[in-house]
Amino acid sequence: MAAKVIKPLTVLAMENEKREKLIEAYLAAYNSKDVKGMIEHLDERVVFKNFSSGALTHFFEGKNAFKKQAEEALDYFSERKQTVEFITHREGESEVRISYWAIAAVDFPNGINKGQEIELKGKSIFKFTDSKISEIEDFS
């Protein structure tokens, strides 16, 4: 059995700080509807999954597929904001508890109407490869 390498606390703290900066930059771009800024922090092979009430609602792979979906989603909300409540770091991933607020710009099939304010809590799990975000799983 191979010995487990334990990294010094200062190295882990630096890694966590880098992750938080990536996440903060991604969310700042999301909040300002800056798709170019969002994808800047993503790995070319990024995987995105969205779960709502436990069911997978969206799945796509690759930066181009992510960009296409992000551009389409710009029209869904006239305003939107994700706010980080707290972050838990684990090996290879960071779990971010998020408050989400938006104003619908269209009528949605689930009964949300144009102009309606939306507030919810959720979490996102970010995974990383080579100083880029390689996977995002959103749960609401």
N, C-alpha and C positions, 0 to 999 in steps of 0.2 A: 504494500500500500504506500503510495507516494505521500510525502509529508505536505501538509497544507502550509502555504506561505502566508504569513500574517503581515500585512502592511502596517507600518508605523501610523499612529493616529494623525500625525501632521500630513502624511501623504493622502490618507482618506479624506481629511478635511479639505485639502486642496481639490481632490477629485469631486467632492460634493459641491464645492463652490463653483467649479467649472460647469457642472450639471445645472446648478441653479441659474447661472448666467445664461446658459443656452435656453432653458425653459422660460426665463423671464423675457429674453429677446423674442422668442417665438410667440409668447402670449401678448407682448406689446404690439407686435406686428399683427396678430390676430385681432386685437381690440381696435386697431386703427385701419383694419381692412386692407392691409398691405401684404398681398399675396407673395410678392417678390421677397419681402422681408421674412415671411413665414418659411418659405422653401429654402432660403439661404442656409438655414441651420439643420437641414435634413440630409441624411445619407441618400445617395442615388437610388438605393433599393428599399427605401422606407416602406414600412407596412403600417397601414392605418385601419383600425377597427373601431366601430361605434356600437355600443350596446345600450338599448333603452328597455327598461323593465326586464332585464335579463336576456333579451333577445338581440342577436346580431342584426343590426339594421344597415350598416355600411361596411364594406371591406374593399380595400384596393392596395395595390403594390406599385412602388416606383414613384419617383419624384414627379414625372409627367402626369400620372393619374391623380396624384395628390393635388397638383397645381390645377388641373381641370376641375376637380370637385370644389376646391377652394374658391375658384373664380365663379363657378355656378352659385355657390352658397352666398356670395356677396349680395345678391338680390333678395335673399330671404328675410333679412332684418335691416331696418333703417338704422338701428343702433344696436350695439352688442358689446358686452364686456365680461371677461372672465377675470375673477379676482382670486388669487391664491390665499387660502386660509392657512394651510401648513403643508410642509413637505416631509416625507419619510424616505430616507435613502436606504436601499438594500443593495446587495451585490448585483451589479449589472443593470439596476433600474431605480427609478425614483417615482414614488406615488405622491401625487399632488391632489389635495382636497381643494375643490374649487366651488366658488359661488358664481352662478351664471345669471346674467340679467340681459334682456334684449327687448326690443319692440319689433313685432312682426311687421314685415313690409308686404306680405301676401297672406291670403287665406290658406291654411294648411288642412289636409284631409282629416287630421285628428281633432278638428273643431276649433283650433286657435285661429282667430280672425285678424285680418290686417289692422294694425294700430294697437293690438292687444299687447300689454306688458307681460313678459315671461320672466319668472324667477324660479331658479331651481338650484339644488346642490348636487354635486357629483364628484367624480374623481377621474383623474387621468393618470395612466401609468406610462412613463417615458422610459425607453431603453436606448442604449447608446452604443455606437461603434465608431472608433477612430475620431473622437471629439465631435461627433454629429449625432443627431437624434435618428435612431434607426427604426423605432417602432413607437406608435402612440395608440393606446387603447383608452377610449373615452367611455365612461359609464354614467348614466343618468337614470 
